[in-house]
Amino acid sequence: MAELTGLADDRALLGRTSTAERVADILRSRIAEGYFPPGTRLSEDSIGGALGVSRNTLREAFRLLTHERLLVHELNRGVFVRVLTVEDVEDIYRTRRLVECAVVHGLGRPPYAVDALAAAVAAGRAAASRRDWKGVSTANIHFHRELVALAGSARTDELMRSVFAELRLAFHVVDDPRRLHEPYLVRNQEILDALRAGLGPKAERLLGIYLDDSLQGLVDTYARRVAAGGAGAG
């Protein structure tokens, strides 16, 4: 399988200090990138062999990712990449609104450190010019991660890392990523421009509208796709 060939390339990342946490990091990234789409059954033998880790280590990594709601264990069937419900998507956006808007609200006095945000916007535009809509999605997630990082809170970064990874499970089910992601290139730029100008309240207002619109668009397309059988059981 192609995804296992790619996974074997990650084996070198484990080094001599292989741990369940580092295996979980690799699998989390691969799930986020779509190598293991929602509904995919994860084979202990295949993945353990590709990474060169023990069954116990891999099971602990699976447990960690199950706790993060990226995987689900089904009795007598195995471990699967989770398929989100519409209610899951709505809850993810409630969390995003609470955290992201609070971060912008609490930025204090300008100037703000927006270089990483600007780099994410530029990466999104470059991906769009190549019609790489998966790349646009990745750049968009990076934009919001860097926005959260403005809070300077390792705990908030860790929380939102899991939230954004879970969000990408929904993105991978949508069959028209351009329609979903392209409009937000301009809106990311608008938020960036407001922050560059020191207009925190304006940026917060733009972000709130952005997240409401993003939720509605994703729920509409995601619900249709899942109803049509666009993701496997899991």
PyMOL commands that set and color helices and strands:
alter all, ss='L'
color gray80, all
select helices_A, chain A and resi 2-14+20-33+44-51+55-67+86-105+115-129+133-149+154-171+177-181+183-196+200-227
alter helices_A, ss='H'
color red, helices_A
select strands_A, chain A and resi 41-42+71-74+78-81
alter strands_A, ss='S'
color yellow, strands_A
deselect
rebuild
show_as cartoon
